[in-house]
Amino acid sequence: MIVCHCKVVSHRDIEAAVDHGARTVSEVSDICGAGTDCGGCLPVVADTVSRRTGEPAEVACGAPSRAVPAL
């Protein structure tokens, strides 16, 4: 299943990143690109990291946002 539509990253890609040593959402993003565009997938990335590692994973405050510019 595609988790990050912006970078076309699948659930398996995220799991593989964790299996190869990524322990944070940021590390997963560095490895596979998930969450580096709009950031909409970051909660799913964090959940996957948490389930694979058994440790809580949080989305950083500096994550991309979908804020709409003021007119």
C-alpha positions as CSV (number, residue, x, y, z in Angstrom):
1,M,0.0,0.0,0.0
2,I,1.3,3.5,-0.9
3,V,1.7,5.6,2.3
4,C,3.4,8.6,0.9
5,H,1.8,9.6,-2.4
6,C,4.1,12.6,-3.0
7,K,7.2,10.4,-3.1
8,V,5.4,7.1,-3.9
9,V,6.7,5.3,-0.8
10,S,5.0,2.1,0.2
11,H,4.4,0.7,3.6
12,R,7.0,-2.0,2.9
13,D,9.6,0.7,2.0
14,I,9.0,2.3,5.4
15,E,9.3,-1.1,7.2
16,A,12.5,-1.9,5.3
17,A,14.0,1.5,6.4
18,V,13.2,0.6,10.0
19,D,14.6,-3.0,9.6
20,H,17.8,-1.4,8.2
21,G,18.3,0.7,11.3
22,A,16.0,3.8,11.1
23,R,14.7,4.5,14.6
24,T,12.9,7.8,14.1
25,V,10.5,9.4,11.6
26,S,13.3,11.7,10.5
27,E,15.6,8.8,9.8
28,V,12.9,7.0,7.8
29,S,12.4,10.2,5.8
30,D,16.1,10.5,5.1
31,I,16.2,7.0,3.8
32,C,13.1,6.7,1.7
33,G,11.8,10.3,1.3
34,A,8.4,9.7,3.0
35,G,7.0,12.8,4.6
36,T,9.5,15.2,3.0
37,D,6.9,16.9,0.8
38,C,3.5,17.7,2.2
39,G,3.9,15.7,5.4
40,G,0.4,14.2,5.3
41,C,1.8,10.7,5.7
42,L,4.0,11.4,8.8
43,P,1.4,10.0,11.3
44,V,1.4,6.7,9.5
45,V,5.2,6.7,9.3
46,A,5.4,7.4,13.0
47,D,2.9,4.6,13.7
48,T,4.9,2.2,11.6
49,V,8.2,3.1,13.3
50,S,6.5,2.6,16.7
51,R,5.1,-0.8,15.8
52,R,8.4,-2.0,14.3
53,T,10.6,-0.8,17.1
54,G,8.3,-1.2,20.1
55,E,9.2,2.4,21.1
56,P,7.0,5.5,20.8
57,A,7.8,7.6,17.7
58,E,6.7,11.2,17.3
59,V,6.4,13.5,14.4
60,A,8.7,16.5,14.8
61,C,7.3,19.9,15.2
62,G,9.3,21.1,12.2
63,A,7.5,18.7,9.9
64,P,6.1,20.1,6.7
65,S,2.7,21.6,7.0
66,R,-0.2,22.1,4.7
67,A,-0.8,25.6,5.8
68,V,-2.8,27.7,3.3
69,P,-1.2,31.1,2.6
70,A,-3.3,34.1,3.6
71,L,-4.9,36.0,0.8
